[in-house]
Each structure stands twice: as structure tokens, then as C-alpha cells.
């Protein structure tokens, strides 16, 4: 009896989703019978204004992540870009940084919609809430990978502010500088003619360790009195106006410019720290990757 009731509750939680806005007719023909159920929901959310619950969380609950550190925000998004579609590229340094970036960007006038790994979006209740808040599921390495591009395109067509991590994962470079990004964001920016605003950040890796287990909770709790500085810098838009979608090499050139902008923006946030290693030691973080610009040195010939 108890097992049956528990199974029933678990099943209901696993299938629960907040009410989704109606799918616009112009997007309905993108959904095929073989597509997963979430694709139609994400398209509908992408085309709709930000959910009131998401706006409330950004404006009224920002104190929650800021209990774990002190936010320092520098730079700004040009006012003329806030009313239109926007792509924001962020370096990824830890599991806690989406909370910091979300609060910082909201203060800068942005209504962020994050690209999120499919595994997290599949978590019962949590994934459903993220989906309704406008997060876009990324199923890398699968036949569904292209769905994220289509949902992002729908969001941008509706004037959304889409936040992505070009590295595609938490950076694993030994020196802490951003890894070489993927070309997905660059291709979307070129195809849609959308500005890319680089958002460099540092400090959130001190709130929560990389590795799983008890240490993740311990580092989070100790951050309540350690109060690390959480720095976020919004740089000037990356100029890709001389590049064209589909032209040989232009996606790589745009990707390199985004990498360079993130690295340049990160340099002042790391002032006083070593450039060849991360000052805050985290033994659970692998150092198996190489930075796009090792030591934070960007050649002058890169625009």
C-alpha cells in the first residue's frame, strides 16, 4: 500500500509541469510527431514573454544567492540593445555561477534565459520549473541537439535575452582562463545578426566545489561566513559585422573573438592573482583542458 502510494506520487511529480502558454500557429509546423513532448512546450515558452514567477524570482529573491558572497558588477549592456534580441556569452567556472550571473544580469536590465544541459532539465519538478522560466534544453551529442538551436531562434525572434556558455561545460583549464568555445553561439549570432555581449565572471567557484558529494554542501555552507567576492563584468558587444553566416572560416573567427572578449574581461577581475593557476585551490576540479588564450594573453592582432 505504502509502496503503491509512493510510486504514484513519484509518477505525478515526474510528469508535472506548470501551465504552458499556447504554441503560436507559426511555430506549430516545426513540431513533428516524433519530437519529444518538451519541444513543443519549449517553443511555446520561447515565444512568450518571461513568466511572472521568473520575473518575481529575479527581482525579489536575489538576496538568496547573494547570501553566499558579495556581488561586484561592472560594465553595462548598451541601452539600445535591451529592447531587442540579445545573446550573452559567459565563461563557466562552477555550478554556482548561473545564480550569480542571473542576479547580475537582472540588475543590468536583462531578462536572462539560460541554455541548460538536458540532464538538469530532466530532473522532476526542477526541470519543469526551469523550462517554464525560459531555459533552453541542450542535448549535446544526440539526435536532439538541433532542437536547442530552433528553440533559441524562436526566443530571439521574440526579442529574448539568451545566455549561453560557449565552453559548453565548467572550464577545466589549469590556469582558470576560458577554454576554447564551441561555434554554436557564433553561428547563431551570424545567422540572426544578433549582438553578442561578453560577460566575464570570477569568484563563484569559491562558493561551491566542483566535485560531487558532501564537500559540495560543506563548501556552500562555509561560504555563508567566508563571503567570497563574486565579480561580474559586462564587456562591450563583440563586433562581427564584417563576418557572414556560411562563409568559410567566419564562424571560427567569430568564436575566437568571443573567446578573446571573455578573456580580456576576465583579466581585471583576476588582478593580483597568479595568471598560471587558480588562486583558490579546489582539489576536486580536474585540469585536463587548455585555455583559448593561456595565461590570459590575447594577441593584439585579434579584434
Secondary structure, DSSP 8 states (H G I E B T S, - for coil): -HHHHHHHHHHHHHH---------HHHHTT--TTS-HHHHHHHHHHHS---HHHHHHHHHSHHHHHTTEEEEEEE---GGGTTS-EEEEE----TTHHHHHHHHHHHTT--EEEEEEHHHHTSTTHHHHHHHTT-EEE-TTSTTHHHHHHHHHHHHHTT-EEEE-TTSSS--BTT---B---SHHHHHHHHHT--EEEEEEESGGGTS-SS-SHHHHHHHHHHHHH-EEEEEEEEEEE--TT--TTSTTHHHHHHHHHHHHHHHHHHGGGTTS-SSS-SS--TTS---B-BTTGGG---TT--
